[in-house]
Amino acid sequence: MKVKYFEDTDTALLEFTGKPVYETREISENIYIDVDKNGNLVSMTIEHAKKNADLWEFSYQEVSRKTG
């Protein structure tokens, strides 16, 4: 997964896979998703990201599954 932030347009792009985009779907006025030919998520674009996604800080946490 890659996260790109474009400061000049306050846009965040979250890329989940490198598959070709088949269709872009509008989720809301400022959120769009790209899907592949099978309808699987490829990427998500968030416009006005600092306001709409509270993108002032970004962190990543991997939570492992308990075993045993």
PyMOL commands that place a pseudoatom at each C-alpha (Angstrom):
pseudoatom trace, name=CA, resn=MET, resi=1, chain=A, elem=C, hetatm=0, pos=[0.000, 0.000, 0.000]
pseudoatom trace, name=CA, resn=LYS, resi=2, chain=A, elem=C, hetatm=0, pos=[1.209, 3.486, -0.828]
pseudoatom trace, name=CA, resn=VAL, resi=3, chain=A, elem=C, hetatm=0, pos=[-0.070, 6.772, 0.537]
pseudoatom trace, name=CA, resn=LYS, resi=4, chain=A, elem=C, hetatm=0, pos=[0.628, 9.957, -1.394]
pseudoatom trace, name=CA, resn=TYR, resi=5, chain=A, elem=C, hetatm=0, pos=[-0.289, 13.444, -0.250]
pseudoatom trace, name=CA, resn=PHE, resi=6, chain=A, elem=C, hetatm=0, pos=[-0.396, 16.361, -2.675]
pseudoatom trace, name=CA, resn=GLU, resi=7, chain=A, elem=C, hetatm=0, pos=[-0.045, 19.514, -0.590]
pseudoatom trace, name=CA, resn=ASP, resi=8, chain=A, elem=C, hetatm=0, pos=[-0.868, 21.913, -3.437]
pseudoatom trace, name=CA, resn=THR, resi=9, chain=A, elem=C, hetatm=0, pos=[-4.375, 20.422, -3.819]
pseudoatom trace, name=CA, resn=ASP, resi=10, chain=A, elem=C, hetatm=0, pos=[-4.793, 18.956, -0.298]
pseudoatom trace, name=CA, resn=THR, resi=11, chain=A, elem=C, hetatm=0, pos=[-5.463, 15.564, -1.887]
pseudoatom trace, name=CA, resn=ALA, resi=12, chain=A, elem=C, hetatm=0, pos=[-4.590, 12.141, -0.481]
pseudoatom trace, name=CA, resn=LEU, resi=13, chain=A, elem=C, hetatm=0, pos=[-4.181, 9.116, -2.737]
pseudoatom trace, name=CA, resn=LEU, resi=14, chain=A, elem=C, hetatm=0, pos=[-4.179, 5.673, -1.118]
pseudoatom trace, name=CA, resn=GLU, resi=15, chain=A, elem=C, hetatm=0, pos=[-2.984, 3.014, -3.544]
pseudoatom trace, name=CA, resn=PHE, resi=16, chain=A, elem=C, hetatm=0, pos=[-3.837, -0.525, -2.455]
pseudoatom trace, name=CA, resn=THR, resi=17, chain=A, elem=C, hetatm=0, pos=[-2.735, -2.495, -5.521]
pseudoatom trace, name=CA, resn=GLY, resi=18, chain=A, elem=C, hetatm=0, pos=[-0.981, -1.881, -8.818]
pseudoatom trace, name=CA, resn=LYS, resi=19, chain=A, elem=C, hetatm=0, pos=[-3.823, -3.369, -10.866]
pseudoatom trace, name=CA, resn=PRO, resi=20, chain=A, elem=C, hetatm=0, pos=[-5.223, -1.352, -13.785]
pseudoatom trace, name=CA, resn=VAL, resi=21, chain=A, elem=C, hetatm=0, pos=[-8.194, 0.874, -12.947]
pseudoatom trace, name=CA, resn=TYR, resi=22, chain=A, elem=C, hetatm=0, pos=[-11.379, -0.174, -14.718]
pseudoatom trace, name=CA, resn=GLU, resi=23, chain=A, elem=C, hetatm=0, pos=[-13.802, 2.331, -13.173]
pseudoatom trace, name=CA, resn=THR, resi=24, chain=A, elem=C, hetatm=0, pos=[-13.829, 5.295, -10.782]
pseudoatom trace, name=CA, resn=ARG, resi=25, chain=A, elem=C, hetatm=0, pos=[-16.795, 5.545, -8.426]
pseudoatom trace, name=CA, resn=GLU, resi=26, chain=A, elem=C, hetatm=0, pos=[-17.846, 8.620, -6.467]
pseudoatom trace, name=CA, resn=ILE, resi=27, chain=A, elem=C, hetatm=0, pos=[-18.486, 7.720, -2.833]
pseudoatom trace, name=CA, resn=SER, resi=28, chain=A, elem=C, hetatm=0, pos=[-19.213, 11.272, -1.727]
pseudoatom trace, name=CA, resn=GLU, resi=29, chain=A, elem=C, hetatm=0, pos=[-18.465, 14.776, -2.960]
pseudoatom trace, name=CA, resn=ASN, resi=30, chain=A, elem=C, hetatm=0, pos=[-14.785, 14.485, -1.985]
pseudoatom trace, name=CA, resn=ILE, resi=31, chain=A, elem=C, hetatm=0, pos=[-14.106, 10.739, -1.938]
pseudoatom trace, name=CA, resn=TYR, resi=32, chain=A, elem=C, hetatm=0, pos=[-13.569, 8.525, -4.970]
pseudoatom trace, name=CA, resn=ILE, resi=33, chain=A, elem=C, hetatm=0, pos=[-12.547, 4.905, -5.307]
pseudoatom trace, name=CA, resn=ASP, resi=34, chain=A, elem=C, hetatm=0, pos=[-10.970, 3.153, -8.253]
pseudoatom trace, name=CA, resn=VAL, resi=35, chain=A, elem=C, hetatm=0, pos=[-11.833, -0.492, -8.874]
pseudoatom trace, name=CA, resn=ASP, resi=36, chain=A, elem=C, hetatm=0, pos=[-10.427, -3.152, -11.175]
pseudoatom trace, name=CA, resn=LYS, resi=37, chain=A, elem=C, hetatm=0, pos=[-12.468, -5.104, -13.747]
pseudoatom trace, name=CA, resn=ASN, resi=38, chain=A, elem=C, hetatm=0, pos=[-13.667, -7.472, -10.982]
pseudoatom trace, name=CA, resn=GLY, resi=39, chain=A, elem=C, hetatm=0, pos=[-14.857, -4.634, -8.737]
pseudoatom trace, name=CA, resn=ASN, resi=40, chain=A, elem=C, hetatm=0, pos=[-11.944, -4.931, -6.292]
pseudoatom trace, name=CA, resn=LEU, resi=41, chain=A, elem=C, hetatm=0, pos=[-10.545, -1.796, -4.685]
pseudoatom trace, name=CA, resn=VAL, resi=42, chain=A, elem=C, hetatm=0, pos=[-7.415, -0.429, -6.373]
pseudoatom trace, name=CA, resn=SER, resi=43, chain=A, elem=C, hetatm=0, pos=[-7.132, 3.064, -4.857]
pseudoatom trace, name=CA, resn=MET, resi=44, chain=A, elem=C, hetatm=0, pos=[-8.980, 5.818, -3.013]
pseudoatom trace, name=CA, resn=THR, resi=45, chain=A, elem=C, hetatm=0, pos=[-8.732, 9.569, -3.535]
pseudoatom trace, name=CA, resn=ILE, resi=46, chain=A, elem=C, hetatm=0, pos=[-9.692, 11.990, -0.752]
pseudoatom trace, name=CA, resn=GLU, resi=47, chain=A, elem=C, hetatm=0, pos=[-10.001, 15.624, -1.739]
pseudoatom trace, name=CA, resn=HIS, resi=48, chain=A, elem=C, hetatm=0, pos=[-9.619, 18.302, 0.966]
pseudoatom trace, name=CA, resn=ALA, resi=49, chain=A, elem=C, hetatm=0, pos=[-7.871, 15.565, 2.923]
pseudoatom trace, name=CA, resn=LYS, resi=50, chain=A, elem=C, hetatm=0, pos=[-6.836, 17.561, 5.974]
pseudoatom trace, name=CA, resn=LYS, resi=51, chain=A, elem=C, hetatm=0, pos=[-10.446, 18.593, 6.572]
pseudoatom trace, name=CA, resn=ASN, resi=52, chain=A, elem=C, hetatm=0, pos=[-12.289, 15.472, 5.413]
pseudoatom trace, name=CA, resn=ALA, resi=53, chain=A, elem=C, hetatm=0, pos=[-9.926, 12.776, 6.659]
pseudoatom trace, name=CA, resn=ASP, resi=54, chain=A, elem=C, hetatm=0, pos=[-8.243, 14.628, 9.525]
pseudoatom trace, name=CA, resn=LEU, resi=55, chain=A, elem=C, hetatm=0, pos=[-4.975, 14.026, 7.704]
pseudoatom trace, name=CA, resn=TRP, resi=56, chain=A, elem=C, hetatm=0, pos=[-2.778, 16.103, 9.983]
pseudoatom trace, name=CA, resn=GLU, resi=57, chain=A, elem=C, hetatm=0, pos=[-1.002, 13.003, 11.180]
pseudoatom trace, name=CA, resn=PHE, resi=58, chain=A, elem=C, hetatm=0, pos=[-0.605, 9.587, 9.609]
pseudoatom trace, name=CA, resn=SER, resi=59, chain=A, elem=C, hetatm=0, pos=[0.351, 6.423, 11.417]
pseudoatom trace, name=CA, resn=TYR, resi=60, chain=A, elem=C, hetatm=0, pos=[0.441, 2.731, 10.596]
pseudoatom trace, name=CA, resn=GLN, resi=61, chain=A, elem=C, hetatm=0, pos=[-0.195, -0.071, 13.032]
pseudoatom trace, name=CA, resn=GLU, resi=62, chain=A, elem=C, hetatm=0, pos=[-0.172, -3.762, 12.279]
pseudoatom trace, name=CA, resn=VAL, resi=63, chain=A, elem=C, hetatm=0, pos=[-2.235, -5.787, 14.723]
pseudoatom trace, name=CA, resn=SER, resi=64, chain=A, elem=C, hetatm=0, pos=[-1.303, -9.441, 14.878]
pseudoatom trace, name=CA, resn=ARG, resi=65, chain=A, elem=C, hetatm=0, pos=[-3.833, -12.141, 15.475]
pseudoatom trace, name=CA, resn=LYS, resi=66, chain=A, elem=C, hetatm=0, pos=[-3.653, -13.895, 18.825]
pseudoatom trace, name=CA, resn=THR, resi=67, chain=A, elem=C, hetatm=0, pos=[-2.795, -17.562, 18.567]
pseudoatom trace, name=CA, resn=GLY, resi=68, chain=A, elem=C, hetatm=0, pos=[-3.143, -20.300, 21.091]
for i in range(1, 68): cmd.bond("trace and resi %d" % i, "trace and resi %d" % (i + 1))
show_as sticks, trace
zoom trace
